[in-house]
Amino acid sequence: MSIKTEHALSHATAMLVAAGVPEKNAALTARAIVASDVWGNPSHGLMRLPFYLQRITMGGVNAGANLNIISERGAITSIDGEDGLGHWQVWEAAQLGVSKAKEFGISLVSVKNSSHCGALGVYLYPALDAGQISMIFTNGPAVMPAVGGNAPLLSTSPIASGIPSNPPMIIDLSTSAVARGKIANAAKAGGSIPEGWAVNAKGEPITDAKEALMGMLAPLGGAKGFALGLMVESLSAGLSGGALSREVPDMFNPDDDTKPQAISHTVITIDPNDLGDSASYDDFNKLASSITQTGGRVPGSRRLHPNKLGSGEINIAEPVLKDLDAWSEKLGLANFS
């Protein structure tokens, strides 16, 4: 079913507010969620909102959380997220990173004791708006084994980076063969997944989406994907002192709804203006142009800015809409549709 983007934003915000999230944080969270649907990535969009609401209701997410600075030294800031929603927390961490990079040329903001934050690419835009480079890392529940291993050690270990070219070059990917949200989306629809996305403890492929959601995800490119995931885990949980992926409760497991995830996020921001002259922007633009000139597409070039999602419509699958309507009723609101 098609829903107006503005309606999706306002209703998702109202649902989060009704669940106890302060309006500013609810609006930032709703925008990050809906942006994913607008970008054609429903696995990280409104499909996830009922899971967040369930975790808030059960105590696994602290609706009224704040960001508390643990330590601050020069360009480096360490923050405790008090088990709040990751979406608004990573956005504010990215904004702080921009401010610090303007002062020091580079910054690192680490947030621990947070929650899932959706599509990482959303949080590149504060730096891109400031003409800065951003790199973001986060962890989550363990779903990816080492190559040859028989137990999950790492999360999907996503990486995002934004380069301030014209148009911006946006890298946003998991280091598992596929983002877990895509499997969750297929499971919601009762479908199957391609062979090679997930395996069982014996290393055998799983194609049933519901079974795969509780199985293990294959690393992207084998050992290389696992190595990149290991880097992400080290730069998020390892750096912050937060929970390692094997300790993170799973938002898709109802038995974990009462347990805070203690997820960690790290935002690194670089101001190119402190690296010599403005020629770097020319090089960024040349690099982006070379992609199109050779017949390629600049990654992320079709994405709308999260703060400029337009007046169009998004498509919501019927099972997702059913869940959203049920939660709307539970929260005393009109149907989502």
Number of C-alpha atoms within 10 A of each C-alpha: 11 11 15 14 21 17 14 21 22 15 21 24 23 20 26 23 18 18 20 16 22 15 14 12 24 26 22 19 27 25 26 27 29 26 30 23 21 20 17 14 16 23 21 25 23 26 24 21 22 18 17 21 22 18 23 23 16 16 16 24 27 21 24 15 18 16 20 12 13 13 10 11 7 11 19 17 19 22 23 23 27 21 25 28 29 23 26 22 26 30 23 18 25 27 21 19 29 31 19 22 25 19 14 15 18 23 24 24 26 30 33 28 24 29 32 26 24 21 24 27 25 25 29 30 25 24 26 21 13 15 20 26 26 29 23 27 24 31 32 30 25 22 26 30 22 19 15 11 12 15 18 19 22 27 30 33 29 23 22 21 23 26 24 24 22 16 16 23 22 23 17 19 18 21 27 28 20 18 20 22 21 17 27 22 22 19 18 16 15 12 14 16 17 12 12 16 22 30 22 17 14 10 16 11 19 22 18 18 24 20 16 24 22 17 19 29 30 28 29 21 12 15 14 13 22 26 17 19 29 19 15 26 27 17 20 28 26 17 17 21 15 23 23 22 28 16 15 22 24 21 23 15 11 13 10 17 23 17 17 24 28 29 30 34 33 26 28 23 32 24 21 20 15 14 11 8 9 11 12 15 18 12 12 18 18 14 16 23 17 14 13 11 11 8 8 11 15 19 16 16 13 11 17 15 14 22 12 9 18 13 10 11 17 20 15 18 16 12 13 20 19 15 17 23 17 16 21 21 14 13 16 10 15 14 14 20 16
